[in-house]
């Protein structure tokens, strides 16, 4: 289980890149990027098919990210996540958050034996300045003892 300390370490690691940012406003990858950006996170979008999303320059892949990127949020399809983690390791990124539903056994295996701080089975929106439904969800998780400690 992920600890609160791990989450706090990740959240302190800005700038953070997000892989899987969608150009489609109806997709979660777009909505999550928008919300984190609006809340003030220093976040950089990664999408091989876009040049700009919500006024932010988009990087085509992890290799092209600026060297000061410390963390990575992964919102890709499960079959792409392990490759994203391999690229992140090569880039030296040690703070990785795999958004719920994007993790796979192969992806988790990619981090074994490394010094990567890996967050899985958690929603970034519930932990980064949560409001509305995310704040409520966090309260419910705490009530039922399922919130990281």
JOUR-V984464 format. One record per helix or strand of 3 or more residues. SS is the DSSP state (H for helix, E for strand). FROM is the first residue (numbers start at 1). TO is the last residue. If there is no record, write none. Layout:
# JOUR-V984464
ss->SS from->FROM to->TO
ss->SS from->FROM to->TO
This chain:
# JOUR-V984464
ss->H from->4 to->11
ss->E from->16 to->19
ss->H from->28 to->38
ss->E from->43 to->46
ss->H from->62 to->64
ss->E from->71 to->74
ss->H from->78 to->91
ss->E from->95 to->99
ss->H from->105 to->109
ss->E from->117 to->122
ss->H from->124 to->127
ss->H from->132 to->143
